[in-house]
Amino acid sequence: MVANDEVVTLGDVEDATDAYEAKLDESFFRVRLNRATQLQIAT
């Protein structure tokens, strides 16, 4: 959880977006990249 108050600020959303994208990079996309062939990675 990023927001510290009842009001969610633009900064909270930006911080949450960065954290969410980092999580995707290290799990969701990493699994798919690990399964890809060298040819698929190069394109």
SEZAZA-969949 format. One record per atom (N, C-alpha, C, O, CB): residue in one letter; x, y, z. Coordinates in steps of 0.001 Angstrom, whole numbers, padded with zeros to 6 digits, always signed. Glycine has a CB too. Layout:
% SEZAZA-969949
AXYZ ...
This chain:
% SEZAZA-969949
M+000856-001174+000000 M+000000+000000+000000 M+000900+001235+000000 M+001870+001324+000754 M-000973-000001+001233 V+000553+002170-000857 V+001385+003342-001021 V+000797+004558-000324 V+001526+005324+000307 V+001583+003633-002482 A-000501+004741-000431 A-001141+005924+000156 A-001133+005830+001675 A-001387+004770+002246 A-002588+006079-000362 N-000840+006953+002317 N-000798+006994+003775 N-002001+007702+004375 N-002064+007895+005589 N+000464+007671+004232 D-002941+008086+003552 D-004081+008869+003995 D-005319+008400+003235 D-005224+007552+002348 D-003834+010393+003781 E-006465+008945+003581 E-007697+008600+002872 E-007703+009174+001460 E-008376+008647+000573 E-008914+009106+003646 V-006968+010235+001256 V-006890+010870-000052 V-005681+010309-000790 V-004563+010323-000276 V-006798+012421+000077 V-005922+009813-002008 V-004845+009286-002833 V-004366+010406-003741 V-005143+010981-004502 V-005310+008041-003660 T-003087+010706-003652 T-002521+011791-004449 T-001921+011260-005746 T-001745+010054-005920 T-001457+012545-003645 L-001614+012177-006643 L-000952+011801-007886 L+000393+011136-007578 L+000777+010176-008246 L-000753+013040-008796 G+001091+011633-006589 G+002366+011027-006185 G+002190+009592-005724 G+003022+008735-006023 G+003009+011842-005076 D+001099+009320-004989 D+000809+007946-004562 D+000610+007030-005766 D+001110+005906-005797 D-000441+007913-003664 V-000123+007527-006749 V-000393+006739-007961 V+000903+006484-008725 V+001141+005369-009189 V-001417+007464-008871 E+001731+007501-008857 E+003006+007334-009558 E+003911+006342-008839 E+004554+005513-009482 E+003716+008679-009697 D+003966+006416-007522 D+004775+005468-006747 D+004233+004052-006888 D+005001+003102-007042 D+004810+005873-005264 A+002926+003912-006835 A+002310+002593-006957 A+002554+002022-008351 A+002803+000825-008501 A+000796+002670-006665 T+002482+002870-009361 T+002719+002424-010733 T+004135+001887-010875 T+004336+000824-011462 T+002481+003573-011728 D+005106+002598-010353 D+006499+002142-010412 D+006668+000797-009715 D+007325-000102-010241 D+007431+003183-009776 A+006081+000663-008546 A+006185-000590-007786 A+005494-001731-008520 A+006013-002846-008563 A+005577-000423-006385 Y+004326-001458-009096 Y+003570-002482-009823 Y+004336-002942-011060 Y+004415-004140-011330 Y+002184-001946-010226 E+004894-002005-011806 E+005656-002372-012992 E+006907-003172-012626 E+007284-004094-013349 E+006043-001121-013777 A+007543-002830-011528 A+008715-003581-011078 A+008338-005013-010724 A+009077-005949-011028 A+009365-002893-009870 K+007183-005181-010082 K+006708-006533-009751 K+006448-007338-011014 K+006812-008512-011091 K+005428-006465-008899 L+005816-006710-012008 L+005567-007391-013281 L+006877-007797-013944 L+006999-008911-014454 L+004756-006489-014224 D+007840-006912-013938 D+009127-007198-014563 D+009811-008393-013919 D+010411-009210-014617 D+010031-005981-014484 E+009730-008507-012611 E+010457-009585-011937 E+009684-010884-011848 E+010257-011904-011466 E+010835-009155-010567 S+008396-010887-012188 S+007649-012142-012125 S+006984-012466-013455 S+007427-013374-014158 S+006600-012078-011023 F+005960-011761-013801 F+005154-012054-014988 F+006005-012099-016261 F+005989-013093-016987 F+004050-011011-015140 F+006737-011033-016523 F+007504-010965-017756 F+008758-011825-017702 F+009180-012360-018728 F+007877-009535-018052 R+009358-011967-016535 R+010571-012783-016403 R+010277-014239-016764 R+011086-014878-017438 R+011136-012691-014964 V+009155-014765-016337 V+008786-016152-016652 V+008674-016326-018161 V+009171-017306-018715 V+007450-016541-015961 R+008025-015383-018820 R+007859-015485-020266 R+009189-015336-020999 R+009445-016025-021986 R+006877-014433-020755 L+010021-014440-020514 L+011328-014269-021132 L+012180-015525-020961 L+012904-015913-021878 L+012047-013054-020533 N+012099-016150-019818 N+012865-017376-019581 N+012423-018507-020495 N+013221-019390-020807 N+012729-017809-018131 R+011174-018498-020930 R+010644-019546-021814 R+010877-019245-023286 R+010711-020132-024123 R+009165-019730-021570 A+011253-018032-023618 A+011419-017626-025016 A+012707-018194-025598 A+013691-018411-024890 A+011418-016094-025136 T+012673-018429-026902 T+013877-018862-027605 T+014744-017640-027886 T+014282-016505-027762 T+013520-019611-028929 Q+015981-017867-028257 Q+016882-016763-028608 Q+016330-015957-029791 Q+016466-014734-029821 Q+018289-017306-028945 L+015722-016622-030745 L+015134-015938-031892 L+013983-015029-031449 L+013859-013904-031934 L+014639-016961-032930 Q+013157-015507-030545 Q+012045-014687-030049 Q+012545-013481-029267 Q+011952-012404-029341 Q+011118-015524-029171 I+013622-013652-028524 I+014170-012557-027729 I+014785-011494-028636 I+014694-010301-028345 I+015221-013085-026734 A+015405-011915-029725 A+016091-010993-030624 A+015125-010126-031429 A+015522-009071-031923 A+016981-011766-031565 T+013884-010541-031570 T+012939-009754-032386 T+012093-008843-031583 T+011260-008127-032137 T+012058-010643-033169 
